[in-house]
Structures are given as structure tokens and as C-alpha cells.
Amino acid sequence: MRVEEAIGSQIARLRESRRMSLSQLGEALGRYLERPWSRQAVHQAERGRRSFTAAELAAIALVLDTSVPALFLAEPETGEPAGIDLPGGTVSPEEYRGILLHEAKDVPLDGVEELIVALHDIGEVLSRPTLARLAKIGRVAEQVAGPASL
């Protein structure tokens, strides 16, 4: 996945979650940029078919009430982190996540970054087959014990 595609998919996801049309997002961007974006420009951005300036990323984050790093998150439909294609090569999912979350030992994470790390870790734990079996056993045990406890 190209970095522009990762940003575009986040823009589309956030716009839809805020129930904004393509035109509404374009108009709202006009408050922070020299002029609004057309419906087609927003569509091209969401499809990853354009590059973004720093000012555009800041405006998009402001309009969609998010952070610039959140726009860079790469989550393909499988839910697994995606590798990111750069002009000189591909960055692994781990490397990409590391640059987004500043995972250096001497740099503290802010609250949003901590939440993203925690959600990622929870997702990894919940995807383990053993945990899924235990949860199923727990549900069956509750069903069996339910009538007896009345």
C-alpha cells in the first residue's frame, strides 16, 4: 500500500463516520486552505491518487477532528497492519508503526499514541486461537450454569 492510499482510506473512513459528503469536506477544507476542494479532488484524495502538502494534512486533520499522525494509519481490510511502499522500497508494518508512534525508549507517548498501542496489543491478544476457545468455553459454561442458578 502506498502512503497516499493509507492517508486516503483514513480520510474516507473519518469523513463517513462524521456523515460528511465529499462536497461538504471539500467546502470545509476551504476554511483553512486558499480555496475549497472540489468533490472530485476529495474523491481523488480518498483513493490515494494525489500527494498532500503539510498544509493540506493539517487542514484535513482540523476538519475531521483528528491528528495528522492518525491520518497516516494503514489498516487494510484484513485488519492487519500494511507495509507501506515508498519510492525506494517497502517499509514493514512494524517499521511503519514505529515511525508513527515514536517508539523510542526515551520519547514518552502521548495519550492517543498510548491508546493506539494498547488497542493494537489487545487486537493481537484477542486474535489468539487459545483465547477464542476460552471465551467460547466461558459462554457455554454461563449457558449451562444459567438455569441452575435460578
C-alpha positions as CSV (number, residue, x, y, z in Angstrom):
1,M,0.0,0.0,0.0
2,R,1.3,3.5,-0.9
3,V,1.3,6.1,1.9
4,E,-1.1,8.2,-0.1
5,E,-3.5,5.3,-0.1
6,A,-3.2,4.9,3.6
7,I,-4.0,8.6,4.1
8,G,-6.8,8.5,1.6
9,S,-8.5,5.5,3.3
10,Q,-8.3,7.3,6.7
11,I,-9.8,10.4,5.2
12,A,-12.7,8.4,3.7
13,R,-13.3,6.5,6.9
14,L,-13.3,9.6,9.1
15,R,-15.4,11.6,6.6
16,E,-18.0,8.8,6.5
17,S,-18.0,8.4,10.3
18,R,-18.8,12.1,10.6
19,R,-21.5,11.8,8.0
20,M,-20.0,14.3,5.7
21,S,-20.4,14.3,1.9
22,L,-17.4,14.7,-0.4
23,S,-18.6,18.2,-1.2
24,Q,-19.0,19.1,2.5
25,L,-15.5,18.0,3.3
26,G,-14.2,20.0,0.3
27,E,-16.0,23.1,1.4
28,A,-14.8,22.8,5.0
29,L,-11.2,22.5,3.8
30,G,-11.6,25.9,2.1
31,R,-11.7,27.5,5.6
32,Y,-8.1,26.5,6.1
33,L,-6.7,26.5,2.6
34,E,-6.7,29.2,-0.1
35,R,-9.8,27.7,-1.7
36,P,-12.2,24.7,-1.1
37,W,-11.5,21.4,-2.7
38,S,-14.0,20.1,-5.3
39,R,-15.9,16.9,-4.8
40,Q,-13.6,15.3,-7.4
41,A,-10.5,16.5,-5.5
42,V,-11.7,14.9,-2.3
43,H,-12.6,11.7,-4.2
44,Q,-9.1,11.6,-5.7
45,A,-7.5,12.1,-2.2
46,E,-9.6,9.3,-0.7
47,R,-8.5,6.9,-3.5
48,G,-4.8,7.7,-2.8
49,R,-4.4,9.3,-6.2
50,R,-2.8,12.5,-5.0
51,S,0.0,13.7,-2.8
52,F,-0.6,16.0,0.2
53,T,1.1,19.2,1.3
54,A,1.7,19.7,5.0
55,A,-0.9,22.5,5.0
56,E,-3.4,20.1,3.4
57,L,-2.7,17.4,6.0
58,A,-3.2,20.0,8.8
59,A,-6.4,21.3,7.3
60,I,-7.8,17.7,6.8
61,A,-6.9,16.9,10.4
62,L,-8.6,20.0,11.7
63,V,-11.8,19.5,9.6
64,L,-12.1,15.8,10.5
65,D,-11.2,16.5,14.2
66,T,-8.2,14.1,14.3
67,S,-4.4,14.3,14.4
68,V,-2.1,14.3,11.5
69,P,-0.4,11.0,12.6
70,A,-3.9,9.4,12.7
71,L,-4.2,10.2,9.0
72,F,-1.2,8.0,8.3
73,L,-2.5,4.8,9.9
74,A,-2.6,1.9,7.5
75,E,-5.2,-0.7,8.1
76,P,-6.1,-2.9,5.1
77,E,-9.4,-4.7,5.1
78,T,-7.9,-7.7,6.8
79,G,-7.2,-5.6,9.9
80,E,-3.5,-6.4,9.8
81,P,-1.1,-3.5,9.6
82,A,0.1,-3.0,6.0
83,G,3.5,-2.5,4.7
84,I,4.0,0.9,3.1
85,D,5.5,1.3,-0.4
86,L,7.9,4.2,-0.7
87,P,9.7,5.2,-3.9
88,G,12.9,3.4,-2.8
89,G,11.3,0.3,-1.2
90,T,8.7,-1.0,1.2
91,V,8.7,-0.3,4.9
92,S,7.5,-3.3,7.0
93,P,4.3,-2.9,9.1
94,E,6.5,-2.8,12.3
95,E,8.8,-0.1,11.0
96,Y,5.8,1.9,9.8
97,R,4.0,1.6,13.1
98,G,7.2,2.6,14.9
99,I,7.7,5.8,12.9
100,L,4.0,6.7,13.6
101,L,4.2,6.0,17.3
102,H,7.7,7.3,18.0
103,E,8.6,4.0,19.7
104,A,11.9,5.2,21.0
105,K,12.7,4.3,24.7
106,D,13.5,7.9,25.6
107,V,10.4,9.5,24.0
108,P,7.2,9.4,26.0
109,L,3.9,8.6,24.2
110,D,1.0,11.0,24.3
111,G,-2.4,9.7,25.3
112,V,-3.6,9.0,21.7
113,E,-0.4,7.1,20.9
114,E,-0.7,5.0,24.1
115,L,-4.3,4.2,23.2
116,I,-3.3,3.1,19.7
117,V,-0.6,0.9,21.0
118,A,-3.0,-0.6,23.6
119,L,-5.7,-1.3,21.0
120,H,-3.1,-2.9,18.7
121,D,-1.9,-5.1,21.6
122,I,-5.5,-6.0,22.6
123,G,-6.2,-7.0,19.0
124,E,-3.2,-9.3,18.9
125,V,-4.3,-11.0,22.1
126,L,-7.9,-11.4,21.1
127,S,-6.9,-12.9,17.8
128,R,-5.1,-15.8,19.5
129,P,-6.9,-19.1,19.0
130,T,-6.5,-20.2,22.6
131,L,-8.2,-17.1,23.9
132,A,-11.1,-17.5,21.5
133,R,-11.6,-21.1,22.7
134,L,-11.5,-20.0,26.3
135,A,-14.1,-17.3,25.6
136,K,-16.3,-19.9,23.9
137,I,-16.0,-22.3,26.8
138,G,-16.9,-19.4,29.2
139,R,-20.1,-18.6,27.2
140,V,-21.1,-22.3,27.2
141,A,-20.4,-22.5,30.9
142,E,-22.6,-19.5,31.5
143,Q,-25.4,-21.0,29.5
144,V,-25.2,-24.3,31.4
145,A,-25.0,-22.6,34.8
146,G,-27.7,-20.1,34.0
147,P,-30.8,-22.2,34.7
148,A,-29.2,-23.9,37.7
149,S,-28.6,-20.6,39.4
150,L,-32.2,-19.5,39.2
